[in-house]
Amino acid sequence: MVAAIFYHKADSAYDDLPDRYYHFPKQYLSRVEQVIGQPIVYYGPLGGQAGRFYWATAIVTGVRQDRLRPDHYYADLEQYIDFDRLVGYQENGGFERKLILPDGRVSGGRAVQAVRVISVEEFDAILNAGMSEQSPWPERYDEVVLGNEFDHPPQEPLERPFIEQLVNRRFRDVKFRQHVRIAYDRRCAFTGLRLINGKGRPEVEAAHIMPVEKDGPDSVQNGIALSGTVHWMFDRGLLSMNDDFTILKSRHLNHDVSHLLRPDMKAIVPDNPRLRPHPYYLDWHRTNCFKAA
């Protein structure tokens, strides 16, 4: 069993939607085919930050040829999830044995490869570094999911507990909520309110733009922080959002809810573009959920 590293750069010419598919040239086809059904880690530069990082993981479900560019292919992905933090590729002496040489230098030949096959042990080390932070505002039931589970496994431990957790719906819900709340600084994007209860827990909820039951991923770019009432209206298509983050109101609303929303009707979104709602998911919501007329 092996895993892989997928290099991604936001402004590249490749047709990537990282939480759904990865676009690559034919020279990497045999490597990608090795990891069908196996996990990958995304790696690369991120805008505004020096260096290169590991920042998310997913599972490759299949490979298909690009119909417009026959010398290119797509790797389809599922179970995408962002890391809790950006992991520097040289942390602790490096995670990839063939990338970081024994003397600490980076292998130039290895570094330029957009797809790199790695061992399970290397993958596990990266995953442990990226996914071990608990939410700073845990819910009461979060402790059951996260707790010290990885430090104190059950009597019959899973062979690879982190891999098993990645496909666990409850674990993914906890992580998605954690990541969205942090990205939005616990503030509702539509109302601007930042309500905190007596124990420091935020009132704001993490909403999927494309719901999980419609194959929406647990990525921050498919998420938005909303207060409970606004979340309810968003899920039912009574509110939506344009690509420029203008809030849209449905004509099906029984009451004027303008007093609940930001006066300028502009949603508050993260400063970092890679954390903002992706146009793909906003378009899906407007097309499939929003009651415009």
C-alpha positions, -999 to +999 in steps of 0.1 A: +000+000+000+013+034-009+001+071-009+010+101-030+018+138-029-001+160-054+015+194-061-011+222-065-006+259-071-037+281-071-028+302-101-015+273-123-028+266-158-042+232-147-079+226-143-079+217-107-108+218-082-087+203-054-116+189-033-131+171-063-105+165-090-068+169-098-056+177-133-022+163-144-001+155-176+003+120-189+038+116-176+023+111-141-004+086-151+013+055-139+020+071-105-016+082-101-029+048-111-008+033-082-029+052-057-064+046-069-084+038-038-055+052-017-049+086+000-030+116-012-017+148+004-018+182-013+014+201-012+026+235-026+029+272-021+000+292-006-006+328-014+009+353+010+030+328+028+066+320+021+075+283+016+057+252+006+032+233+028+012+201+031-024+213+036-051+187+029-058+151+022-082+131+000-087+097-015-083+090-052-114+072-066-105+069-103-087+084-133-103+097-165-088+113-196-092+149-204-115+150-234-101+184-246-065+176-239-058+139-246-023+141-231-038+151-197-059+133-171-081+139-141-078+121-108-113+121-091-112+125-054-135+119-024-132+123+014-113+156+010-105+173+043-083+204+051-056+200+076-059+218+110-028+237+101-003+242+073+026+217+077+060+229+065+077+202+043+110+206+062+095+204+097+113+180+120+139+172+094+113+166+067+086+140+061+095+126+026+128+106+027+135+111-010+127+149-009+149+158+021+184+144+018+203+131+048+224+163+049+192+184+050+193+196+014+162+194-008+165+170-037+160+192-068+150+163-090+124+151-065+110+186-057+100+194-093+078+162-096+041+172-094+031+137-083+053+118-059+046+083-046+054+080-009+052+052+017+024+047+042+047+057+070+055+090+054+018+097+048+009+088+083+036+112+096+023+141+075-013+133+085-004+132+122+013+166+119-016+181+101-047+167+118-038+165+155-051+199+167-084+199+186-109+227+183-103+256+206-141+257+211-151+221+214-188+211+218-196+188+247-199+158+224-167+166+205-147+151+234-161+117+226-149+119+190-115+134+195-105+133+232-073+113+237-084+086+212-052+086+193-030+084+224-051+057+241-065+033+214-092+008+223-084-028+233-084-039+197-069-009+180-074-002+143-043-009+122-043+028+110-066+048+133-061+081+115-071+067+081-102+052+097-111+085+112-108+103+079-139+085+065-158+087+098-188+111+094-188+123+130-151+130+129-154+149+097-183+170+110-162+180+140-132+190+118-154+208+092-170+229+120-136+236+135-120+247+103-150+269+092-153+286+126-116+294+126-116+307+090-145+331+098-132+340+133-165+327+148-185+354+130-217+349+110-209+358+074-245+372+067-253+390+099-218+400+111-226+388+146-200+371+167-219+356+197-200+336+223-216+317+251-205+317+288-180+289+282-164+305+252-182+285+226-193+303+195-230+304+185-221+303+148-226+271+128-206+257+099-229+254+068-221+233+038-229+252+006-233+220-014-247+195+011-229+163+020-259+143+008-254+159-026-217+149-026-205+182-012-170+180+003-160+189+038-137+217+025-136+252+039-143+264+003-176+245+004-184+261+038-197+293+053-202+303+089-238+312+097-259+318+128-286+292+134-316+311+119-297+322+088-283+287+084-318+274+083-329+299+056-297+292+036-303+254+036-338+259+024-329+282-004-344+314+011-310+330+011-280+325-012-249+344-024-234+357-056-198+351-067-190+386-054-204+376-020-235+397-023-263+382-002-294+371-022-329+370-007-357+348-021-391+361-030-405+331-011-395+347+022-427+354+042-412+383+060-386+409+053-354+397+070-332+427+060-329+437+096-311+404+103-285+408+075-256+431+070-268+466+058-246+465+027-259+430+018-222+418+015-212+387+033-181+388+054-156+362+040-120+353+050-092+376+037-074+345+024-088+336-011-082+299-006-106+299+024-135+318+007-165+301-008-156+287-042-177+299-073-183+262-082-203+257-049-220+291-049-232+284-085-245+250-074-264+265-045-280+292-067-289+267-094-301+238-072-312+253-039-320+290-041-357+299-047-350+329-069-385+334-084 
